Amino acid sequence: MAEKDLFDYTEDNIRSLDWQEHIRLRPGMYIGKLGDGSSPDDGIYVLLKEVIDNCIDEHTMGHGKHVDVKIEGKTITVRDYGRGIPLGKVVDVVSKMNTGAKYDSKAFQKSVGLNGVGSKAVNALSNYFKVTAYREGKEKTAEFERGVLSKEHKETATKEENGTFVTFIPDDSIFKNFHFVQEYLDNQFWNYCYLNAGLVMNLNNKRYVSKNGLLDLLQRKTNEDELRYPIIYLKGEDIEVALSHANGYGEEYYSFVNGQFTTQGGTHLAAFREGYVKTIRDFFKKDYDAADIRGSICAAISVRVQEPVFESQTKTKLGSMTVSEGGQSMKNFIGDFLLKELDNFLHRNSTTADALKRRIEQNERERKELAGIKKLANERAKKANLHNKKLRDCKFHYNDEPTGKDKEVIVEKQKESTIFITEGDSASGSITKARNVNTQAVFSLRGKPLNCYGLTKKVVYENEEFNLLQHALNIEEGYEGLRYNNIVIATDADVDGMHIRLLLMTFFLQFFPDLAKNGHVYVLETPLFRVRNKQETIYCYDEAEKQAAMKKLGVKPEITRFKGLGEISPDEFARFISSDMKLQPVIMEQGEHIQNLLEYYMGKNTPQRQDFIIGNLRVELDLIKEPS
């Protein structure tokens, strides 16, 4: 080390941060990416989850049968009817690290949170945080601002039922312009209820309750017309499974640990996928290819384990190798359950077994038919020099195994990984020059994609653009290889751009619907107008914003209509794909029939579609018309 460097690195460089300062300095380590609510894993949903998780843990331990939540503007309130925080520890539980009941395994046997960090993170990342505990006719309240205690109330008598009441307002300096998407909230609340049959949850007076657990989940996530056989539902001690096969492509899983939705899977999902293949092979006494057995499967699995180990504080991937300390391995626990219960089910239900066998054999035929085409397609992809010509890659990828001492930081960077799919050299050039090379990649299309509605997966390999796109995303062999957490369709704000957008969405829904179902597909919103004078520039996303900007800036401001992404300079573009990026998620309504949806919009012209187009034509014309 040079002498100058020694003097630059002194005792003054060493800092000790308070707990709330550390959380606010490194929020990603505690709640993942920040975001504005456009993505289901944005921080505001994690804040809500961390508070509700404590309510669920109470319910799991047999205390409290319902949870009431209200979201009014930026203010969130959560009320449970569990045992309530012990009154003398109300302040400590939400503001002192390494403090909580979950270190006592007798109090919380199979909790999702074991380190007591969640409520502290919510406290530190909120402008205002208030907690009240009701316990045996007494109550205790404490109020905080950005994690700092502002007022501690004395214990008083109360007639309220036992439980805990939390109010918080996320810090708008951290969660900029945030909003809640109702569909994401619905999924979050339904998942809680599916995993806790009989629990009643209320969100702004909307009631959520499930009687049949994961069976209800799979019925809501699928459409009966798409399933090859009725859902198989199996339940044992600390494990629950529901599964069926559909008509589409890929594998679709919903995995949970102690009530936590593990969106990135983990050891329990790997054990299920392996155990399922072994059980099917043993039952049919045939060595089917694993891809044929699992092709088009839709399954949900939930396990409860003692002291689960997750790969990050956001708990999206399980790392536990055993179901309890010194207990059975995760692989054997799930594998043995399937070998017994699924095997018994198939022996008792021959019709279901026959339908399952036909689906497997159909997958086998299709795989063999595609084998030659896939080989040629892979060779074409190599010759196309994908990573130099079509794809400008980034450093961090969604499903790469993180290594090194900064593993937590890398995991959070991977969640930010984004690929922009755009058309034309000018548009891709602007994005490429403006992007963050660590987390943002660009894939450039050549011309309009093919309308693939009604075609088989053969076209994915025969069509060069589709083949190169699936290679860039690394989804040829399945969803678990996805290289980017966010797939963003970035097209011009004109008729051609809208058409390309629709064709790309058709591609994903037709062949890779699980990408949309799991919240990975978005549309980039870029400004239609720039309104400016010598003092100020305002970017507007619709006609109403343009009119407001013109009024604000006064007489005759300069107005620019952006017809194409290539017209926006890289310097300007950088602000539209940074932390303030506006993304419109492609959300699938639960139970929505994808094939019916595609047939309506992308099939042959029907009177219903013509009426839809005519009815919405004026709206589209208003959107793309020239500035006045």
C-alpha positions in Angstrom: 0.0 0.0 0.0 1.4 3.4 -0.9 2.3 5.9 1.9 -0.4 8.3 0.7 -3.1 5.6 0.9 -2.0 4.9 4.5 -2.7 8.5 5.5 -6.0 8.5 3.6 -7.2 5.5 5.6 -7.3 6.5 9.3 -9.4 6.1 12.5 -11.6 8.9 11.2 -12.7 6.6 8.4 -14.2 4.1 10.9 -17.8 4.7 11.7 -20.3 3.0 14.1 -23.8 3.4 12.9 -27.0 3.2 15.0 -29.3 0.4 13.8 -31.7 2.8 12.1 -28.9 4.6 10.3 -27.5 1.3 9.0 -31.0 0.3 7.7 -31.5 3.6 6.0 -28.1 3.6 4.5 -28.4 0.1 3.1 -32.2 -0.5 2.8 -31.7 -3.1 0.0 -30.0 -5.5 2.5 -33.3 -5.5 4.5 -36.1 -5.1 2.0 -34.6 -5.8 -1.4 -35.1 -3.2 -4.2 -36.9 0.0 -3.4 -39.1 0.7 -6.5 -42.3 2.6 -6.7 -44.8 -0.3 -6.4 -44.8 -1.3 -10.1 -43.2 -4.6 -9.2 -44.5 -7.2 -6.8 -41.2 -7.4 -5.0 -40.8 -3.6 -4.5 -40.0 -2.5 -1.0 -43.4 -1.1 0.0 -44.9 -4.6 -0.3 -42.0 -6.0 1.7 -42.7 -3.4 4.5 -46.3 -4.5 4.6 -45.4 -8.1 4.6 -42.9 -7.7 7.5 -45.7 -6.3 9.7 -48.3 -8.9 8.6 -45.8 -11.7 9.1 -45.8 -11.0 12.8 -49.6 -11.3 12.8 -49.4 -14.6 10.8 -46.9 -16.0 13.3 -49.4 -15.3 16.1 -52.2 -17.1 14.1 -49.9 -20.0 13.4 -49.3 -20.4 17.2 -53.1 -20.5 17.7 -53.7 -16.9 18.7 -56.0 -14.6 16.6 -58.2 -15.7 13.7 -58.3 -12.5 11.7 -56.2 -9.5 10.6 -57.5 -6.1 9.5 -55.5 -3.9 7.2 -56.2 -0.5 5.8 -54.3 1.5 3.2 -55.5 5.1 2.9 -53.2 7.2 0.7 -49.7 6.7 2.1 -50.8 5.5 5.5 -51.0 1.8 6.4 -52.6 0.3 9.5 -52.4 -3.4 10.6 -54.4 -4.8 13.5 -54.1 -8.4 14.7 -55.9 -10.2 17.6 -53.0 -12.3 18.8 -51.4 -12.2 22.3 -50.1 -8.7 21.9 -46.5 -7.6 22.5 -45.6 -7.8 26.3 -46.2 -4.2 27.4 -42.8 -3.7 29.0 -41.0 -4.6 25.7 -43.1 -2.7 23.1 -40.3 -0.1 22.4 -37.5 -2.7 22.4 -39.3 -5.1 20.0 -39.5 -2.5 17.3 -36.3 -0.6 17.9 -33.6 -2.8 19.3 -31.6 -5.2 17.2 -31.3 -8.7 18.4 -34.4 -8.3 20.5 -37.6 -10.4 20.1 -39.5 -13.5 21.1 -38.5 -15.4 18.0 -35.2 -16.4 19.5 -37.2 -18.5 21.9 -38.2 -21.6 19.9 -40.9 -22.4 22.4 -42.8 -19.2 21.7 -42.5 -19.4 17.9 -41.8 -23.0 16.7 -42.0 -22.5 13.0 -41.9 -18.8 12.4 -40.9 -17.2 9.0 -38.9 -14.5 10.8 -36.3 -15.6 13.3 -34.0 -12.6 13.7 -36.5 -9.9 14.7 -35.3 -7.5 12.0 -38.5 -7.0 9.9 -40.4 -4.6 12.2 -37.2 -2.6 12.9 -36.7 -2.2 9.2 -40.3 -0.9 8.8 -39.7 1.5 11.7 -36.5 2.8 10.3 -37.8 3.3 6.8 -41.0 5.1 7.8 -41.6 8.8 8.2 -43.9 7.8 11.0 -44.3 4.5 12.9 -46.7 3.8 15.8 -47.2 0.6 17.6 -49.8 -0.2 20.2 -50.0 -3.5 22.2 -53.3 -4.6 23.9 -52.8 -7.2 26.6 -55.1 -8.3 29.4 -57.0 -5.0 29.7 -54.0 -2.7 29.3 -52.4 -1.0 26.4 -49.0 0.5 25.6 -48.1 2.8 22.7 -44.9 4.1 21.3 -44.3 6.5 18.3 -41.3 6.9 16.1 -40.0 9.1 13.3 -37.5 7.3 10.9 -36.7 4.8 13.7 -36.1 7.4 16.4 -38.5 7.3 19.4 -40.5 10.5 19.5 -43.1 9.6 22.2 -43.5 6.8 24.6 -47.0 6.6 26.2 -47.7 5.4 29.7 -49.6 2.1 30.2 -53.4 2.7 30.4 -56.5 0.6 30.8 -58.3 -0.5 27.6 -61.4 -2.4 26.6 -59.7 -3.5 23.3 -59.2 -7.2 22.6 -55.7 -8.5 22.9 -53.4 -8.0 19.9 -51.2 -5.4 18.2 -52.0 -2.3 16.2 -49.3 -0.8 13.9 -49.5 2.4 11.8 -46.8 3.4 9.5 -46.1 5.8 6.6 -43.2 4.8 4.3 -40.5 7.4 4.0 -41.2 9.2 0.6 -37.6 10.3 0.4 -36.7 6.6 0.0 -39.8 5.2 -1.7 -40.3 8.0 -4.3 -43.7 8.4 -5.9 -44.8 5.0 -4.6 -48.2 3.5 -5.1 -49.8 0.1 -4.3 -51.1 -2.1 -7.2 -54.3 -3.8 -6.1 -53.6 -7.0 -8.1 -50.3 -7.4 -6.2 -52.0 -6.8 -2.9 -54.7 -9.3 -3.8 -52.0 -12.0 -4.5 -50.2 -11.2 -1.3 -53.4 -11.5 0.9 -54.7 -14.5 -0.9 -51.4 -16.3 -0.4 -51.6 -15.6 3.3 -55.0 -17.2 3.4 -54.2 -20.2 1.3 -51.4 -21.0 3.7 -53.5 -20.5 6.7 -56.8 -22.1 6.1 -59.5 -20.5 8.2 -57.7 -17.2 8.7 -59.8 -14.2 7.8 -58.0 -11.1 6.4 -59.6 -7.8 5.6 -58.0 -5.2 3.3 -60.0 -1.9 3.1 -63.1 -4.0 4.0 -62.4 -6.6 1.2 -62.5 -10.1 2.8 -60.0 -12.9 2.0 -60.5 -16.4 3.4 -59.6 -19.9 2.2 -61.1 -23.2 3.4 -59.0 -25.6 1.3 -55.5 -24.2 1.3 -53.3 -24.8 -1.7 -56.2 -26.5 -3.5 -57.9 -23.1 -3.6 -54.6 -21.5 -4.6 -54.2 -23.7 -7.7 -57.8 -23.4 -8.6 -57.5 -19.6 -8.6 -54.2 -19.6 -10.5 -55.4 -21.8 -13.3 -58.4 -22.3 -15.4 -60.3 -25.6 -15.3 -60.5 -25.7 -19.1 -56.7 -25.7 -19.4 -56.1 -28.6 -17.0 -55.6 -32.1 -18.2 -57.0 -33.7 -15.0 -58.5 -32.5 -11.7 -56.0 -31.0 -9.2 -54.2 -33.6 -7.1 -54.2 -32.3 -3.5 -52.0 -33.9 -0.8 -51.5 -32.9 2.8 -49.4 -34.2 5.6 -47.7 -33.0 8.8 -45.8 -29.8 7.9 -46.2 -30.3 4.1 -49.0 -29.5 1.6 -48.9 -30.1 -2.2 -51.3 -29.4 -5.1 -50.5 -30.1 -8.7 -51.9 -30.7 -12.2 -50.8 -30.4 -15.8 -52.1 -27.8 -18.3 -52.0 -27.4 -22.1 -49.3 -24.7 -22.2 -45.5 -24.8 -22.0 -43.0 -24.6 -19.2 -43.2 -25.3 -15.5 -45.1 -23.1 -13.1 -44.5 -23.4 -9.3 -45.7 -21.6 -6.2 -43.4 -22.5 -3.3 -43.8 -21.5 0.4 -41.9 -21.9 3.6 -43.6 -21.2 7.0 -46.0 -19.0 5.1 -43.3 -17.1 3.1 -43.7 -17.0 -0.7 -40.3 -18.1 -1.9 -40.4 -16.5 -5.4 -36.9 -17.9 -6.2 -37.6 -21.3 -4.8 -34.7 -23.0 -3.0 -34.0 -26.4 -1.4 -37.7 -27.3 -0.9 -38.6 -26.6 -4.5 -35.6 -28.5 -5.8 -36.5 -31.5 -3.6 -40.1 -31.4 -4.9 -39.0 -31.3 -8.5 -36.6 -34.2 -8.0 -39.0 -36.2 -5.8 -41.9 -35.8 -8.2 -39.9 -37.2 -11.1 -38.7 -40.2 -9.1 -42.3 -41.0 -8.0 -43.7 -40.8 -11.5 -40.9 -43.0 -12.9 -41.5 -45.6 -10.2 -45.2 -45.5 -10.6 -45.2 -46.0 -14.4 -42.1 -48.2 -14.2 -40.5 -46.2 -17.0 -37.5 -44.0 -17.2 -39.2 -40.9 -18.7 -37.1 -37.8 -19.3 -37.5 -35.4 -16.4 -38.4 -32.6 -18.7 -41.3 -34.6 -20.1 -42.6 -35.5 -16.7 -42.5 -31.9 -15.5 -43.5 -30.2 -18.8 -46.6 -28.0 -18.4 -46.9 -28.8 -14.7 -48.6 -26.3 -12.4 -47.9 -27.0 -8.8 -47.8 -25.5 -5.3 -45.9 -26.7 -2.3 -45.8 -25.5 1.2 -43.5 -26.8 4.0 -43.0 -25.8 7.6 -39.6 -26.1 9.1 -37.9 -25.1 12.3 -35.5 -22.2 12.1 -35.4 -21.8 8.3 -32.3 -20.4 6.7 -33.0 -18.0 3.8 -30.4 -16.6 1.4 -31.3 -13.0 2.2 -33.4 -10.9 4.7 -36.2 -10.7 2.0 -36.5 -14.5 2.3 -37.2 -15.2 -1.4 -35.0 -18.3 -1.6 -34.7 -21.1 1.0 -31.2 -22.4 1.8 -32.1 -24.9 4.6 -30.9 -28.5 4.0 -32.9 -30.0 6.8 -36.4 -29.6 8.2 -35.2 -29.2 11.7 -31.9 -29.0 13.6 -30.3 -32.5 13.4 -33.5 -33.7 11.6 -34.4 -35.3 8.3 -33.0 -33.8 5.1 -35.2 -31.6 3.0 -34.7 -33.9 0.0 -35.8 -37.0 2.0 -38.6 -35.3 3.8 -40.3 -34.2 0.6 -39.3 -37.2 -1.5 -40.6 -39.7 1.0 -43.9 -37.8 1.3 -44.4 -37.9 -2.5 -43.3 -41.6 -2.9 -46.0 -42.5 -0.4 -48.9 -40.1 -0.8 -48.7 -39.3 -4.6 -48.1 -43.0 -5.4 -51.1 -44.0 -3.3 -53.3 -41.3 -5.0 -52.4 -42.4 -8.5 -53.1 -46.1 -7.6 -56.6 -45.0 -6.3 -57.3 -42.7 -9.2 -56.6 -44.5 -12.5 -58.4 -41.9 -14.7 -56.0 -39.2 -13.4 -53.0 -41.5 -13.8 -54.0 -42.2 -17.4 -54.4 -38.5 -18.2 -51.0 -37.8 -16.6 -49.4 -40.5 -18.7 -50.9 -39.1 -21.9 -49.5 -35.6 -21.1 -46.1 -37.0 -20.4 -46.0 -39.0 -23.6 -47.2 -35.9 -25.6 -44.3 -33.9 -24.1 -42.0 -36.7 -25.2 -43.2 -36.7 -28.8 -43.0 -32.9 -29.0 -39.5 -32.9 -27.5 -38.2 -35.5 -30.0 -39.8 -33.6 -32.9 -38.1 -30.4 -31.8 -34.7 -32.1 -31.2 -33.3 -31.6 -34.7 -34.8 -28.1 -35.1 -33.3 -27.0 -31.7 -29.9 -28.2 -32.7 -29.9 -26.1 -35.9 -31.4 -23.1 -34.0 -28.6 -23.3 -31.4 -26.0 -23.3 -34.2 -27.7 -20.3 -35.8 -27.7 -18.5 -32.5 -23.9 -19.0 -32.1 -23.3 -17.8 -35.7 -25.4 -14.7 -35.1 -22.9 -13.7 -32.4 -25.8 -12.9 -30.0 -23.8 -11.2 -27.3 -22.1 -8.8 -29.6 -24.8 -7.9 -32.2 -28.2 -8.5 -30.7 -27.5 -8.3 -26.9 -25.7 -5.6 -25.0 -25.4 -7.5 -21.7 -25.0 -6.3 -18.1 -22.9 -7.5 -15.2 -25.4 -8.9 -12.7 -27.9 -11.6 -13.7 -31.0 -12.8 -11.9 -30.3 -16.4 -11.3 -26.5 -16.5 -11.1 -25.1 -17.9 -7.9 -23.7 -15.0 -5.9 -20.3 -15.5 -4.4 -17.9 -13.5 -2.2 -18.2 -11.4 0.9 -20.7 -9.0 -0.7 -23.2 -11.8 -1.4 -26.1 -9.8 0.1 -25.4 -6.8 -2.0 -25.0 -8.9 -5.1 -28.4 -10.6 -4.5 -30.1 -7.2 -4.4 -28.3 -6.1 -7.5 -29.6 -9.2 -9.3 -33.1 -8.2 -8.4 -32.5 -5.0 -10.3 -31.3 -6.8 -13.4 -33.3 -5.6 -16.4 -33.4 -6.3 -20.1 -34.9 -3.8 -22.5 -36.4 -5.3 -25.7 -36.5 -2.6 -28.3 -36.8 -2.3 -32.1 -34.3 -0.5 -34.4 -30.8 0.7 -34.1 -31.6 4.3 -33.1 -33.8 3.3 -30.1 -31.5 0.6 -28.9 -28.5 3.0 -29.4 -30.1 5.6 -27.1 -30.9 3.1 -24.4 -27.5 1.4 -24.7 -25.7 4.8 -24.2 -28.0 5.8 -21.2 -28.2 2.4 -19.4 -26.6 1.2 -16.2 -24.1 -1.4 -17.4 -24.2 -3.2 -14.1 -27.9 -4.0 -14.1 -29.4 -3.1 -17.5 -29.1 -5.0 -20.8 -30.5 -4.2 -24.2 -31.8 -6.6 -26.8 -32.4 -5.2 -30.3 -35.2 -6.5 -32.5 -35.0 -6.4 -36.3 -38.4 -5.4 -37.6 -41.8 -6.5 -36.3 -42.0 -9.9 -34.6 -44.2 -12.6 -36.0 -47.8 -13.0 -34.7 -47.3 -16.4 -33.1 -50.8 -16.8 -31.8 -52.0 -20.4 -32.5 -48.6 -21.6 -33.5 -46.6 -24.4 -31.8 -43.3 -23.9 -30.0 -41.6 -25.1 -33.2 -41.8 -21.5 -34.4 -39.7 -20.3 -31.5 -36.7 -22.2 -33.0 -37.6 -21.6 -36.6 -38.0 -17.8 -36.2 -34.5 -16.2 -35.8 -35.7 -13.3 -33.7 -37.7 -15.5 -31.2 -34.8 -18.0 -31.1 -32.2 -15.3 -30.2 -34.6 -13.7 -27.7 -35.2 -16.9 -25.7 -31.4 -17.5 -25.8 -30.8 -14.0 -24.4 -33.3 -14.6 -21.6 -31.9 -18.1 -21.1 -35.4 -19.7 -20.8 -35.0 -22.4 -23.4 -34.7 -25.1 -20.7 -37.2 -23.5 -18.3 -38.1 -20.5 -16.2 -35.6 -21.2 -13.5 -32.7 -20.2 -15.8 -34.1 -16.6 -16.4 -31.2 -14.2 -16.6 -33.1 -10.9 -15.9 -35.6 -10.2 -13.2 -37.3 -7.5 -15.2 -38.2 -8.0 -18.9 -39.1 -4.5 -20.3 -40.8 -4.0 -23.6 -39.5 -0.6 -24.8 -41.2 0.5 -28.1 -42.1 3.8 -29.7 -45.2 5.6 -28.6 -46.9 5.3 -32.0 -49.1 2.8 -33.8 -46.2 0.7 -35.0 -44.7 0.7 -31.5 -48.0 -0.4 -29.9 -48.3 -3.2 -32.5 -44.7 -4.5 -31.7 -45.6 -4.3 -28.0 -48.7 -6.5 -28.6 -46.8 -9.0 -30.7 -44.1 -9.4 -28.0 -46.7 -9.9 -25.3 -48.4 -12.5 -27.5 -45.0 -14.3 -27.7 -44.6 -14.4 -23.9 -48.2 -15.4 -23.1 -48.2 -18.1 -25.8 -44.9 -19.8 -24.9 -43.7 -18.5 -21.6 -46.8 -17.4 -19.6 -45.2 -18.0 -16.3 -42.9 -15.0 -16.9 -46.0 -12.7 -16.9 -47.8 -14.7 -14.2 -44.8 -14.2 -11.9 -44.5 -10.5 -12.5 -41.4 -10.3 -14.7 -42.8 -8.6 -17.8 -43.3 -4.8 -18.1 -43.9 -2.1 -20.6 -41.6 1.0 -20.4 -43.5 4.3 -20.2 -41.5 7.1 -21.9 -42.7 10.7 -22.2 -44.7 11.7 -25.2 -43.9 15.4 -24.8 -41.1 17.7 -23.6 -42.4 21.2 -22.6 -39.8 23.8 -21.7 -38.8 27.4 -21.5 -35.4 28.9 -20.6 -35.9 28.2 -16.9 -37.5 24.8 -16.7 -38.1 21.5 -18.6 -41.2 19.3 -17.9 -41.6 15.8 -19.4 -45.2 14.8 -20.0 -46.7 11.3 -20.4 -50.1 12.2 -21.7 -52.1 15.1 -23.2 -53.4 16.2 -19.7 -49.9 16.5 -18.3 -48.8 18.5 -21.4 -51.7 21.0 -21.0 -50.8 21.4 -17.3 -47.1 22.0 -18.2 -48.0 24.6 -20.8 -50.1 26.4 -18.3 -47.4 26.3 -15.7 -44.6 27.6 -17.9 -46.6 30.4 -19.4 -46.8 31.8 -22.9 -45.5 29.8 -25.9 -43.2 27.3 -24.3 -41.3 25.0 -26.6 -43.1 21.7 -27.2 -41.4 18.6 -28.5 -43.4 15.5 -29.4 -41.3 12.3 -29.1 -42.5 10.0 -31.8 -39.7 7.4 -31.3 -37.3 6.4 -28.6 -34.4 7.3 -31.0 -35.5 11.0 -30.9 -34.7 11.1 -27.1 -31.1 11.9 -26.5 -29.1 9.5 -24.3 -28.6 12.2 -21.6 -32.4 12.6 -21.4 -33.0 8.9 -21.7 -30.9 8.2 -18.7 -33.4 9.8 -16.4 -36.3 7.7 -17.8 -34.6 4.4 -17.1 -33.0 5.2 -13.7 -34.5 5.0 -10.2 -37.5 7.0 -11.5 -38.3 4.7 -14.4 -42.0 4.3 -15.0 -42.9 0.6 -15.7 -46.4 -0.7 -16.5 -46.6 -4.3 -15.3 -48.2 -6.9 -17.5 -50.6 -8.4 -15.0 -52.5 -11.6 -15.5 -55.8 -11.7 -13.7 -56.0 -14.8 -11.6 -57.9 -17.5 -13.5 -57.8 -15.6 -16.7 -57.9 -17.9 -19.7 -54.8 -17.0 -21.7 -55.9 -18.8 -24.9 -59.2 -17.0 -24.8 -57.4 -13.7 -24.2 -55.0 -14.2 -27.1 -57.8 -15.4 -29.4 -59.8 -12.2 -28.7 -56.9 -9.8 -29.4 -54.7 -11.8 -31.9 -57.0 -14.3 -33.6 -59.3 -13.7 -36.6 -61.4 -10.6 -36.7 -64.6 -11.0 -34.8 -67.5 -8.6 -34.3 -66.6 -8.3 -30.6 -63.1 -7.3 -31.4 -64.1 -4.8 -34.0 -66.5 -3.2 -31.5 -63.6 -3.1 -29.0 -61.2 -1.4 -31.5 -63.8 1.2 -32.6 -64.7 1.9 -29.0 -61.1 2.5 -28.1 -59.9 4.2 -31.3 -60.5 7.7 -30.1 -58.5 7.1 -26.9 -55.5 5.8 -29.0 -55.8 8.7 -31.4 -55.7 11.2 -28.5 -52.6 9.5 -27.2 -50.6 9.7 -30.4 -51.9 12.9 -32.0 -49.6 15.8 -32.9 -49.2 18.6 -30.3 -51.5 21.6 -30.8 
